[in-house]
Amino acid sequence: MRMIKLTPVHSAKHCTCTKCSHQERHECVQNQCTCCACYETEGSLAVKAADCSCCSSDEESEDHCSEDDDDCCRNEKHHEDDCCDDDCCQDEKHEENEPHNEDKESYKIEGMDCGACAKTIEKHLKQFPEVQDVTVNFSSGKMSITHTLTAERIQKEVSKLGYQAMSEKQNGSGTPQRTHANKSLWEIVLSGASIAAGFALSFTALPDLLQNLLFAVALIISGRQPVRGAYYALKSRSLDMNVLMSAAVIGAVGINQWFEAATVVWLFALGAVLENRSVEKTRRSIGDLMTVAPSTAWIKFGNQLVKKGVGEVAVGEIMVVKPGERIPLDGTVMRGESSVDQAPITGESIPVDKNQGDSVFAGTLNENGTLECQVTQPFSNTAIARIIQMVEEAQEKQSPTQTFVERFARIYTPIVFSLALVLMIVPPLFGLGSWSIWFYRGLELLVVACPCALVISTPVAIISAIGNAAKQGVLLKGGAFLEKAGHIEAIAFDKTGTITEGRPTVSQVLPFTGSETKLLALAKTLEDYSTHPIARCLSDYANEKKVLALAGEAFKNIPGKGVQANVAGTIYYAGSQKWFREKKVGTLDQYAQVQAFEKAGQTIVMIGTDRALIGVIAVSDTIRPTTVAAMDQLKKIGVRELVMLTGDHHTTAQQVADEAGITRFFADLLPEDKVKSIHELQGSGLKTAMVGDGINDAPALANADLGIAMGGAGTDTAMETADIVLMADNLQKLPFTIALSRKSLRIIKQNIVFALIVKAAALCLIFPGWLTLWLAVFSDTGAALLVILNSLRLFQHKAQ
């Protein structure tokens, strides 16, 4: 049997059978795994037989059995009787007579420079009965297709239209796209040189035929792809820019305007390359995120470290991250201390200290200590993977403005195209001029009918803003929400966990008898065995002050009141003011001081015995360090109403509002009351956003015009419930987001107005005969490029 050598598999190809998972292919063959029955070993290689029908390409090709080929259990002819009896076959055993399963795949489409290109590709592929569904999105540059065709057939059909398709399953490197762009650039250089040579010959006494031949060369080099694309566009009943430009160029040649025809097609090709490169820059903003997380991880097995691909690491395994390395997967620190730069996830520039029990995220940088972390999420569900997925989905969601512009362009183009035909025929019939003059003006109108600058005015601005926001740690879930954020006039904030830290901290320690150290020692002794948040707060505070617990026994929890323990023969209590009043312990002066703490919005823990109060510890939920600065920035950018919503009583709410710089608040609210507060703000005519933690604030987030969740990096719920997610617990990202949204709206308006003015000016210049074909193309291409460059300014917008 003739064997065909494959590439080495000892570092790449593994068996997918559950009984020999993660084993190298040649090892499975040596161990006689029936799942790999169509393979044979040759040294350290696994090879397939030449007549193995798993391989679909040329048998003479050295690598015709690729590493992505399925196992023999998917082979309908080979080893029919003993193909497999392992789990890898599952439901696919002996399905000889069943049709090929439908595949849903994603393809990266290179070469699109406006939304009309996407529609042309969709219409062309929908003609094939093997294609069940296809969606092409210009903003993300991706195609989603459900089909039974081969990848090669899809790529071939897309290339007919002048674009390049690359399956994301096969390759995500981007190299073919750069090769394609470089090829186009060389064609433009050669075409331009031919035009320049032909133009120079026009000043000599040489025959016109010679210069026309040079112009013809330029037409063939730069014009063959637009003409080919126009043919397939018309075949699929699509009127795109290839059709308009090809008609104009062919018409120019027909009236012997060779120089104009060559210049038009050259400017068109140059503009397409420049526009495509500019648009690709915005799309790469998300591609850059994908390269952040490493592809391998060091996994600890006993005393050994084994390097594994991140896709092979199971939840619960221990990964080791050395100083200077990026963390490959989400996890929890089990051993070690370090500071971690979380900027790729949260946008925060200051590293965060990590200790035992803290969460770490894939793609973040471990700076100065070795960490051993237990993996908590598979690679496909890491925070960075979810961010990338949601940002890509956001790019594909059109804003209301974009939808309106595309509807307008779909009406505008056929109307102007029809007017061009009328302009070519009607005036000469009535003796208003020669056929050649009006035919030329009709060709100019065909070029002006191309709506590229108008159609591209919105999506490039939106994907630029979404990409910039993602790098700053803000997840915008679509263009519609970007636009809504720009119109927000009032913002309602949940108090706990949004304006405040969301966890109690010790604010006052007041001993009545003895020292502060003794009071903290008693507090730590009594509260160490409790899991209540306030108890943990007191214990942690004592640890910070390096106060040790006393020897206690007979610990007891009294529900609704507090805790007690026997310390050196005396029963000590820690609990509420009500409990000590029932015991009739303490003086009027002591209770007056306690009530002063409560009026300040603080929670009180009293410590004493059956005879006397020893002291009081006040606990409060402090506001975040960024809260005051964020509120000031929101006021400066023109947000009219800043409102706080809380379930706490009025006194506590008043104190927090005063400290945060918020003038209006609603206290003593249940979740349904927060919704009523949102409706009250909306009823006053204000576009209202709600900011919360995405869990207990879900009803209010859903009812607001815009829902904004805090701290999405660690919570799935926050990422799912809100329209915008601030990945870090940093309120200062909110004014940045509002300002970015408003700047996006301004730029979109500028783009639309500019594109319409250019079109109107070109139309007005046609009738006096002041417009030329090449000037019409230049105006259209130039307008599109200026619109793109104006949109790219959104990448430069930074948080203040």
Buried (B, 14 or more C-beta within 10 A) or exposed (E): EEEBEBEBBEEEBBBBBEBBEEBBBBBBBBEEBBBBBBBBBEEEBBBBBBEBBBBEEEEEEEEBBBEEBEBBBBBBEBBEEEBBEBEBBEEBEEEEEEEEEEBEBEBBBBBBBBBBBBBBBBBBBBEBEBBBEBEBBBBBBBBBBBBBBBBEEBBEBBBBBBBBBBBEEBEEEBEBBEEBBEEBBEBBEBBBBBBEBBBEBBEEEEEEEEBBBBBBBBBBBBBEBBBBBBBBBBEBEBBBBBBBBBBBBBBBBEBEBBBBBBBBBBBBBBBBBBBBBBBBBBBBBBBEBBEBBBEEBBBBEEEEBEEBBBEBBEEEBBBBBEEEBBBBBBBBBBBBBBBBBBBBBBBBEEBBEBEEEBBBBBBBBBBEBBBBBBBBBBBEBBBBBBBBEBBBEBBBBBBEBBEEBBEBBBEBBEEBBEBBEEBBEEBBEEEEEEEEBBBBBBBBBBBBBBBBBBBBBBBBBBBBBBBBBBBBBBBBBBBBBBBBBBBBBBBBBBBBBBBBBBBBEBBBBBBBEEEBBBBBBBBBBBBBBBEEEBBBBBBBBBBEBEBEBBEBEEBEBEEEBBBBBBBEEEEBBBBBBEBBEEBEBBEEEBBEBBEEBBEBBBBBBBBBBEEEBBBBBBBBBBBBEBBBBBBEBBEEEEBEBBBBBBBBEEBBBBBBBEBBBBEEBBBEBEEEBBBEBBBBBBEEEBBBBBBBBBEBBBBBBBBBBBBBBBBBBBBEBBBBBBBBBBBBBBBBBBBBBBBBBBBBBEBBBBBBEBBBEBBEEBBEBBEEEEBBBBBBBBBBBBBBBBBBEBBBEBBEBEBE
